[in-house]
Amino acid sequence: MASQSTGIQQLLAAEKRAAEKVGEARKRKARRLKQAKEEAQAEVEAYRKEREAQFKAHEGKIMGTKGDMESKVDIETQQKIKEINANVQKTREQTMASLLTLVYDIKPELHINLRL
């Protein structure tokens, strides 16, 4: 009977050690999975940042910066204002003469609806 009891005790001890090893293996596996997930997340974040930087560089090369566009529009606006002012100066005398001619040359005539 004592030998059976000893065998049972050994089996229980072996089962306990096996359960501890399985528990430790599960913990190691969970730690490795967590570490792998963190490393993958870091890689994804680094890749995303790299692609964003490439996109910004490409966008800047294609479209130019906001300041470039503003300065281009300002330059075009100033050129058009200069052209308009030059046209006004060029045609001012002729336009004034034409307006004054129309104002001073009054031809009195009776209205067509007037009945006598």
Summary of the structure (lengths in Angstrom):
residues: 116
radius of gyration: 47.0
end to end distance: 153.5
largest distance: 153.5
contacts: 200
relative contact order: 0.03
helix: 87%
strand: 0%
